[in-house]
Amino acid sequence: MSLARPPRGGQVHESAVERLDDAQGEQSRLREAADDARGTPSEETAAAELREAEHRVTGQEAWLTWIERGF
């Protein structure tokens, strides 16, 4: 079984770029929400949501790197 990378500029690459952009947008939105929630009862929930968003961005970055560079 071959694990060849999808071609750069192809549909898989475009999808990876879009998913990374979406994840970064969500991360930015949740960062603002976490800042706004500081000192409130929802601070912990907002911080947890932000951490999850950061993990999604990291995963999307890794996927895109693999597609583009193979590592």
PyRosetta script that sets phi, psi and omega in degrees:
from pyrosetta import init, pose_from_sequence

init()
pose = pose_from_sequence("MSLARPPRGGQVHESAVERLDDAQGEQSRLREAADDARGTPSEETAAAELREAEHRVTGQEAWLTWIERGF")
pose.set_psi(1, 131.7)
pose.set_omega(1, -179.8)
pose.set_phi(2, -97.9)
pose.set_psi(2, 139.3)
pose.set_omega(2, 176.9)
pose.set_phi(3, -110.6)
pose.set_psi(3, 48.8)
pose.set_omega(3, -178.7)
pose.set_phi(4, -62.9)
pose.set_psi(4, 143.1)
pose.set_omega(4, 178.3)
pose.set_phi(5, -74.0)
pose.set_psi(5, 145.5)
pose.set_omega(5, 174.1)
pose.set_phi(6, -65.9)
pose.set_psi(6, 151.7)
pose.set_omega(6, -178.9)
pose.set_phi(7, -67.3)
pose.set_psi(7, 140.8)
pose.set_omega(7, 176.3)
pose.set_phi(8, -66.8)
pose.set_psi(8, 135.2)
pose.set_omega(8, -178.5)
pose.set_phi(9, 90.0)
pose.set_psi(9, -7.5)
pose.set_omega(9, 178.1)
pose.set_phi(10, -80.9)
pose.set_psi(10, -176.2)
pose.set_omega(10, -176.2)
pose.set_phi(11, -62.4)
pose.set_psi(11, -40.9)
pose.set_omega(11, -179.7)
pose.set_phi(12, -65.6)
pose.set_psi(12, -41.7)
pose.set_omega(12, 178.6)
pose.set_phi(13, -63.4)
pose.set_psi(13, -45.9)
pose.set_omega(13, 179.4)
pose.set_phi(14, -60.8)
pose.set_psi(14, -41.5)
pose.set_omega(14, 178.7)
pose.set_phi(15, -63.0)
pose.set_psi(15, -41.8)
pose.set_omega(15, 179.5)
pose.set_phi(16, -63.4)
pose.set_psi(16, -40.9)
pose.set_omega(16, 178.2)
pose.set_phi(17, -64.6)
pose.set_psi(17, -44.1)
pose.set_omega(17, 179.7)
pose.set_phi(18, -64.2)
pose.set_psi(18, -42.2)
pose.set_omega(18, -179.6)
pose.set_phi(19, -66.4)
pose.set_psi(19, -36.0)
pose.set_omega(19, 176.0)
pose.set_phi(20, -66.4)
pose.set_psi(20, -44.7)
pose.set_omega(20, 177.9)
pose.set_phi(21, -58.6)
pose.set_psi(21, -43.9)
pose.set_omega(21, 178.9)
pose.set_phi(22, -62.8)
pose.set_psi(22, -44.0)
pose.set_omega(22, -179.9)
pose.set_phi(23, -63.8)
pose.set_psi(23, -39.8)
pose.set_omega(23, 178.6)
pose.set_phi(24, -67.3)
pose.set_psi(24, -38.2)
pose.set_omega(24, 176.5)
pose.set_phi(25, -63.3)
pose.set_psi(25, -43.1)
pose.set_omega(25, 178.1)
pose.set_phi(26, -64.7)
pose.set_psi(26, -40.8)
pose.set_omega(26, 178.1)
pose.set_phi(27, -60.7)
pose.set_psi(27, -43.7)
pose.set_omega(27, 179.3)
pose.set_phi(28, -62.4)
pose.set_psi(28, -44.5)
pose.set_omega(28, 179.1)
pose.set_phi(29, -62.1)
pose.set_psi(29, -43.6)
pose.set_omega(29, -178.8)
pose.set_phi(30, -72.0)
pose.set_psi(30, -28.7)
pose.set_omega(30, 175.7)
pose.set_phi(31, -64.5)
pose.set_psi(31, -43.4)
pose.set_omega(31, 177.4)
pose.set_phi(32, -64.1)
pose.set_psi(32, -41.0)
pose.set_omega(32, 178.9)
pose.set_phi(33, -64.4)
pose.set_psi(33, -39.3)
pose.set_omega(33, 178.2)
pose.set_phi(34, -66.2)
pose.set_psi(34, -39.9)
pose.set_omega(34, 176.7)
pose.set_phi(35, -62.4)
pose.set_psi(35, -43.1)
pose.set_omega(35, 179.6)
pose.set_phi(36, -66.7)
pose.set_psi(36, -27.6)
pose.set_omega(36, -176.1)
pose.set_phi(37, -86.7)
pose.set_psi(37, -5.5)
pose.set_omega(37, -179.2)
pose.set_phi(38, -57.5)
pose.set_psi(38, 132.2)
pose.set_omega(38, 178.6)
pose.set_phi(39, 80.7)
pose.set_psi(39, 7.0)
pose.set_omega(39, 179.7)
pose.set_phi(40, -113.8)
pose.set_psi(40, 167.2)
pose.set_omega(40, 178.2)
pose.set_phi(41, -62.2)
pose.set_psi(41, -21.3)
pose.set_omega(41, -178.9)
pose.set_phi(42, -92.2)
pose.set_psi(42, 8.6)
pose.set_omega(42, -177.8)
pose.set_phi(43, -59.5)
pose.set_psi(43, -45.6)
pose.set_omega(43, -178.2)
pose.set_phi(44, -64.0)
pose.set_psi(44, -42.7)
pose.set_omega(44, 179.4)
pose.set_phi(45, -63.5)
pose.set_psi(45, -44.5)
pose.set_omega(45, -179.9)
pose.set_phi(46, -64.1)
pose.set_psi(46, -39.1)
pose.set_omega(46, 178.7)
pose.set_phi(47, -66.1)
pose.set_psi(47, -39.3)
pose.set_omega(47, 178.9)
pose.set_phi(48, -65.7)
pose.set_psi(48, -42.0)
pose.set_omega(48, 178.1)
pose.set_phi(49, -63.4)
pose.set_psi(49, -38.1)
pose.set_omega(49, 178.1)
pose.set_phi(50, -65.5)
pose.set_psi(50, -42.8)
pose.set_omega(50, 177.8)
pose.set_phi(51, -60.4)
pose.set_psi(51, -41.9)
pose.set_omega(51, 177.7)
pose.set_phi(52, -61.7)
pose.set_psi(52, -41.6)
pose.set_omega(52, 178.7)
pose.set_phi(53, -64.1)
pose.set_psi(53, -39.1)
pose.set_omega(53, 178.3)
pose.set_phi(54, -63.1)
pose.set_psi(54, -38.9)
pose.set_omega(54, 177.4)
pose.set_phi(55, -65.7)
pose.set_psi(55, -38.6)
pose.set_omega(55, 178.1)
pose.set_phi(56, -64.1)
pose.set_psi(56, -42.8)
pose.set_omega(56, 178.4)
pose.set_phi(57, -61.5)
pose.set_psi(57, -45.1)
pose.set_omega(57, 179.5)
pose.set_phi(58, -59.4)
pose.set_psi(58, -42.8)
pose.set_omega(58, 178.4)
pose.set_phi(59, -64.8)
pose.set_psi(59, -42.7)
pose.set_omega(59, 179.1)
pose.set_phi(60, -66.5)
pose.set_psi(60, -37.2)
pose.set_omega(60, 177.3)
pose.set_phi(61, -64.0)
pose.set_psi(61, -42.2)
pose.set_omega(61, 180.0)
pose.set_phi(62, -63.8)
pose.set_psi(62, -42.3)
pose.set_omega(62, 179.4)
pose.set_phi(63, -62.8)
pose.set_psi(63, -46.1)
pose.set_omega(63, -179.8)
pose.set_phi(64, -64.6)
pose.set_psi(64, -39.5)
pose.set_omega(64, 177.1)
pose.set_phi(65, -61.0)
pose.set_psi(65, -43.0)
pose.set_omega(65, 179.3)
pose.set_phi(66, -62.3)
pose.set_psi(66, -42.8)
pose.set_omega(66, 180.0)
pose.set_phi(67, -62.8)
pose.set_psi(67, -43.8)
pose.set_omega(67, -174.7)
pose.set_phi(68, -79.2)
pose.set_psi(68, -36.2)
pose.set_omega(68, -171.5)
pose.set_phi(69, -121.9)
pose.set_psi(69, -19.0)
pose.set_omega(69, -179.1)
pose.set_phi(70, 84.2)
pose.set_psi(70, 14.1)
pose.set_omega(70, 175.3)
pose.set_phi(71, -150.0)
pose.dump_pdb("model.pdb")
